[in-house]
Amino acid sequence: MLNPRFVDRESFVLAGVTSCGQLGEIDYAGVWNKQFMPVASRLHAISSDAGSYGASFGEKGKTVYLAGVAVTGDTELPAGFVKRTLPAAHYAVFDCTLATLNLTGEEVYSQWFTDAGMELDAEAVGFEYYLPYNEVGDMLVQLYIPVKPKQSTSAEKHGGIMSVFDVISERRSIRKYKNDPVPGETLRRILQAGLLAPSGANRQTWKFYVVQGKKRDEMVDVLKKALDNREKEGENVAGARHSFEIMAQAPVNVFVFRPNRKAPWLASTISQNFSDIVDIQSVGAAIENMLLEAHELGIGSLWVCDVFSACNEISAWLGEETELIASVCLGIANEHPAARKRKTLDEAVEWLS
Ligand SMILES: Cc1cc2nc3c(=O)[nH]c(=O)nc-3n(C[C@H](O)[C@H](O)[C@H](O)COP(=O)(O)O)c2cc1C
């Protein structure tokens, strides 16, 4: 089996010459021999390391193959050259030679991914790094493949089929998350499951704010400030602090609001009380649907009401004037807790017949 090393690489810029076409149509040897070689010394004069790079970019339904060199982002390019930026990524790096490059690539895709429990990180860009040639033997090449751990859904672990009861009984509150993002499609499906919940008079009294990526840092600052404020007001914030630490670690936080209730926490009339109780149950159903769908898709979750301790600060940050009901952490679980104790049927149910 291939034995790559793993490397994290910051975003960087390539400059060079390109050929564009459908995958399989590009004449790679031609790009290197006819386009790159005649300008190689000009490109190496502006490059930030001694090697050469080849990388394919998907653009407007076509593949653009770039043969070139690494440059610093602010390098002025002579006419005729193009630049492309590769995002930061986690790579598996396979050492090979020019002669074994194609075979190595084939083995990576046909076998290695499966054996290693990895999948291609489709949001990053793979590349070949050609070490400077010293005229001895075959040219050494490093094949950089962007990877992430294969995420198997709970349904896949059950051989593709999972009953609703399986999902309900296997879901756990997750309080430790990996840093991997939740794929956009998975997130949309989880939110869609929330929207499919039943609701009193079908009022669907919910609104979701999904916080992820860089916005998470802002959220963490808001939560910290809120804890300081509550402490100054003399509140015991131990529980909230613990929940906020979990929220800070989760790659996605969904804040759930109840849009038909403007002023949170105010005493109300009996009829307002009645619709409050109905609507809060409805929002609870939407949240539970999301937790269950998340579990089916292999995503861990936590329902957080401690977020009330930051209710005003979070609302002000999001510019939302309605009532915050809860927040939901989502992400790949980094723990596998046992089932928490539940009441038995005898303890919780009175049978009448
Ligand atoms: C309405 C509600 C609010 C919750 N709030 C929090 C919270 O603020 N922090 C936390 O760590 N867990 C919170 N939880 C998770 C519960 O602690 C958890 O569901 C319970 O202990 C049972 O564990 P399980 O979900 O793994 O079965 C909340 C759950 C619900 C339903």
The ligand as an ORCA input file, in Angstrom:
! r2SCAN-3c Opt
* xyz 0 1
  C     -34.295     22.098     25.786
  C     -32.900     21.543     26.006
  C     -31.897     22.386     26.448
  C     -30.591     21.898     26.623
  N     -29.592     22.779     26.965
  C     -28.332     22.328     27.121
  C     -27.273     23.221     27.411
  O     -27.464     24.431     27.532
  N     -26.014     22.721     27.558
  C     -25.745     21.376     27.412
  O     -24.588     20.966     27.543
  N     -26.736     20.495     27.111
  C     -28.010     20.928     26.956
  N     -29.011     20.048     26.612
  C     -28.704     18.609     26.397
  C     -29.207     17.742     27.563
  O     -28.349     17.900     28.660
  C     -29.222     16.277     27.059
  O     -30.185     16.164     26.043
  C     -29.599     15.296     28.177
  O     -28.631     15.287     29.191
  C     -29.740     13.855     27.641
  O     -28.560     13.430     26.960
  P     -28.636     12.927     25.438
  O     -29.124     14.075     24.604
  O     -27.242     12.519     25.068
  O     -29.573     11.769     25.393
  C     -30.315     20.522     26.411
  C     -31.332     19.676     25.953
  C     -32.608     20.185     25.733
  C     -33.695     19.282     25.197
*
